[in-house]
């Protein structure tokens, strides 16, 4: 009996240590900033994306000589905006001013990345871009992975022309529960990014792309999330694509679907 009690106590102690480690270091599990300083990015320069700042907010801008829309991009959790040259490649056929947001705490920023600060700056950036838009061109928000929640929550607080999302989730909390079902995620997770709750406030059209072989954010999350949006929406499932190759393997299909989306062609729901 004493041995059993001892084993149980050890198990409880071990579980408590794991909870403490997860709580104290969860930011490192979610946010993976790259080492490149913002603006020190020859890759962006090759695409004529220039580093811009206003206040504490930083972004790269590719200005089209004759734009007919703006596209603001919120990237995934790893690396920096500097790593996202695949976005200008994806959007090269569109006459768009492209904006790549650099998250606070990324690009050798002195801040620490948090949900509240990222969302605050994302909304401020979007309002700033809308203020730079005297011709009232359409403004689209585009997000990948972590950035899908950023784009969704931002769109819930200001009107935009549409959302384009790659590898979307309902919430980071739900994804964490999927991968760590033995952790009380709802009680210990600080950055939940509850995009599902905010989606119902958005009337703008939404298109979601998701790889059927995604093992980081399984496609079931996109199937749930698409139903949460209030306006017109469409989910495009890309067979055989995973989490990190969706924009390469599915590029042609994605480009065609985005073109149709912007032309307001048929939706599934």
Buried (B, 14 or more C-beta within 10 A) or exposed (E): EEEEEEEEEEEEEEEEEEBEEBEEEBEEEBBBBBEBEBBEBEBBEEBEBBBBEEEEBBBBBBEBEEBEBBBBBBBBBBBBBBBBBEBBEBBEEBEBBBBBBBBBBBBBBEEEBBBEBBBBBBBBBBEBBBEEBEEEBBBBBBBBBBBBBBBBBBBBBEEBBBBBBBBBBBBBBBBBBBEBEEBEBEEBBEBBBBBBBBBEBBEBBBBBBBBBBBEBBBBBBBBBBBBBBEBBBBBBBBEEBBBBBBBEBBEEBBBEBBEBBBEEEEBEE
